[in-house]
């Protein structure tokens, strides 16, 4: 599963420079964090990390909301529904989906709470858009700076920021 996920991500994102560097670093981070999830879910976590941003790829983009577009693409390809759902909801996507009018569409995917979803979000939120390791507060500030004060991310930051910091606290506690 991990090899197939890496291959699909490479096919879709490999030519996208920083997006690819981010994806590679998030997958590497997920491998490090795999110790925080049950053994039977470790490959699932790393596969989801490889796939979390495929919705940015032009052939996949439909709504312009990458978590939803990526999840739908995975569904079309027959990937396990749990991976599609993890991709759909990574990094507080539900809050942003509501802000852009796609909450119902994203709601078609069950939102998982627990170690796997937390580890995926933490991996994504501790790697910046260029693939460099950062803290969660640094990542949040970078997203707001890049997307701007009128973006959907900015409109839900008062909800999303605390949620992502709580995820970070849980993952760091699991890391011991």
C-alpha positions as CSV (number, residue, x, y, z in Angstrom):
1,X,0.0,0.0,0.0
2,X,2.8,2.5,0.9
3,X,4.6,1.8,-2.4
4,X,1.5,2.3,-4.4
5,X,0.7,5.5,-2.5
6,X,4.3,6.9,-3.1
7,X,4.0,6.0,-6.8
8,X,0.6,7.7,-7.2
9,X,1.8,10.8,-5.4
10,X,4.9,10.9,-7.5
11,X,3.0,10.6,-10.7
12,X,0.6,13.5,-9.7
13,X,2.9,15.8,-7.7
14,X,6.5,14.8,-8.7
15,X,6.8,17.8,-11.1
16,X,5.4,20.4,-8.6
17,X,8.6,21.4,-6.9
18,X,7.7,22.6,-3.4
19,X,4.5,20.6,-3.3
20,X,6.5,17.5,-3.9
21,X,9.1,18.4,-1.4
22,X,6.4,19.0,1.2
23,X,4.8,15.6,0.4
24,X,8.0,13.7,0.7
25,X,8.8,15.4,4.0
26,X,5.3,14.7,5.4
27,X,5.6,11.0,4.4
28,X,9.0,10.9,6.2
29,X,7.5,12.6,9.2
30,X,4.6,10.1,9.2
31,X,7.1,7.2,9.2
32,X,8.7,8.8,12.3
33,X,5.3,9.2,14.0
34,X,4.1,5.7,13.2
35,X,5.2,4.6,16.7
36,X,2.2,6.6,18.0
37,X,-0.4,4.5,16.2
38,X,-1.4,0.9,16.5
39,X,1.0,-1.4,14.6
40,X,-1.7,-2.5,12.2
41,X,-2.3,1.2,11.1
42,X,1.3,2.2,10.5
43,X,1.3,1.5,6.7
44,X,-2.1,3.2,6.5
45,X,-0.7,6.4,8.1
46,X,2.3,6.5,5.8
47,X,0.2,5.8,2.7
48,X,-2.3,8.6,3.7
49,X,0.7,11.0,4.2
50,X,1.9,10.3,0.7
51,X,-1.6,10.9,-0.7
52,X,-2.7,13.8,1.5
53,X,-2.1,16.6,-1.1
54,X,-2.8,14.8,-4.4
55,X,-5.9,17.1,-4.7
56,X,-3.5,19.9,-5.7
57,X,-2.6,18.1,-8.9
58,X,-4.2,19.6,-12.0
59,X,-5.7,16.4,-13.3
60,X,-7.3,15.7,-9.9
61,X,-8.5,19.3,-9.1
62,X,-12.2,19.6,-9.5
63,X,-13.6,21.8,-6.7
64,X,-10.4,23.6,-6.0
65,X,-10.4,22.3,-2.4
66,X,-7.6,19.8,-2.4
67,X,-8.6,17.5,0.5
68,X,-12.0,16.8,-1.1
69,X,-10.5,16.6,-4.6
70,X,-7.9,14.2,-3.4
71,X,-10.4,12.0,-1.6
72,X,-12.7,11.8,-4.6
73,X,-9.8,10.9,-6.8
74,X,-8.8,8.1,-4.5
75,X,-12.5,6.8,-4.5
76,X,-12.5,6.7,-8.3
77,X,-9.3,4.7,-8.2
78,X,-10.7,2.2,-5.7
79,X,-8.5,3.1,-2.7
80,X,-9.7,2.0,0.8
81,X,-12.4,4.4,2.0
82,X,-10.5,5.0,5.3
83,X,-7.5,6.4,3.3
84,X,-9.9,8.6,1.3
85,X,-11.5,9.9,4.5
86,X,-8.1,10.6,6.2
87,X,-7.1,12.6,3.1
88,X,-10.5,14.4,3.1
89,X,-10.2,15.5,6.7
90,X,-6.5,16.1,7.2
91,X,-5.4,19.2,9.1
92,X,-8.8,20.5,10.1
93,X,-10.1,20.5,6.5
94,X,-13.7,20.3,7.7
95,X,-13.6,23.8,9.1
96,X,-12.1,25.2,5.9
97,X,-14.7,23.2,3.8
98,X,-17.5,24.9,5.7
99,X,-16.0,28.3,5.0
100,X,-15.8,27.6,1.3
101,X,-19.3,26.1,1.0
102,X,-18.1,22.5,0.7
103,X,-19.0,21.2,4.1
104,X,-21.8,18.9,2.9
105,X,-19.6,17.4,0.2
106,X,-16.7,16.8,2.6
107,X,-19.2,15.4,5.1
108,X,-19.7,12.4,2.8
109,X,-16.4,11.2,4.3
110,X,-16.4,10.0,7.9
111,X,-14.0,12.1,10.0
112,X,-11.8,9.9,12.0
113,X,-10.6,11.0,15.5
114,X,-7.7,9.2,17.1
115,X,-4.1,8.4,16.8
116,X,-3.9,7.9,13.0
117,X,-5.8,11.1,12.1
118,X,-3.7,13.0,14.7
119,X,-0.4,11.7,13.4
120,X,-1.3,12.6,9.8
121,X,-2.3,16.1,10.8
122,X,0.8,16.5,12.9
123,X,3.0,15.3,10.1
124,X,1.4,17.8,7.8
125,X,1.5,20.6,10.3
126,X,5.2,20.2,11.2
127,X,6.5,20.4,7.6
128,X,6.2,23.7,5.8
129,X,5.2,24.2,2.2
130,X,8.9,23.8,1.1
131,X,9.4,20.5,3.0
132,X,11.3,22.0,6.0
133,X,10.6,20.9,9.6
134,X,8.7,23.6,11.5
135,X,6.6,23.9,14.7
136,X,2.9,23.9,14.5
137,X,2.7,27.6,15.4
138,X,5.2,28.4,12.6
139,X,3.2,26.4,10.1
140,X,0.0,28.1,11.1
141,X,1.6,31.5,10.7
142,X,3.1,30.5,7.3
143,X,-0.3,29.4,6.0
144,X,-2.0,32.6,7.1
145,X,0.8,34.7,5.5
146,X,0.7,32.8,2.2
147,X,-3.1,32.6,1.9
148,X,-3.8,36.1,3.2
149,X,-6.1,37.7,5.7
150,X,-9.3,37.2,3.6
151,X,-8.7,33.5,2.9
152,X,-10.9,30.6,4.2
153,X,-7.9,29.6,6.4
154,X,-7.9,33.0,8.0
155,X,-11.7,33.0,8.5
156,X,-11.6,29.7,10.5
157,X,-8.2,30.2,12.1
158,X,-9.8,31.0,15.5
159,X,-11.2,27.5,15.4
160,X,-8.7,25.6,13.4
161,X,-5.6,26.9,15.2
162,X,-6.6,25.7,18.6
163,X,-7.7,22.3,17.2
164,X,-4.3,21.8,15.5
165,X,-2.4,22.8,18.6
166,X,-4.5,20.2,20.6
167,X,-3.6,17.6,18.0
168,X,0.1,18.5,18.4
169,X,-0.2,18.2,22.2
170,X,-1.8,14.7,21.9
171,X,0.8,13.4,19.4
172,X,3.7,14.8,21.5
173,X,2.3,13.1,24.6
174,X,2.1,9.8,22.6
175,X,5.7,10.3,21.6
176,X,6.5,10.4,25.3
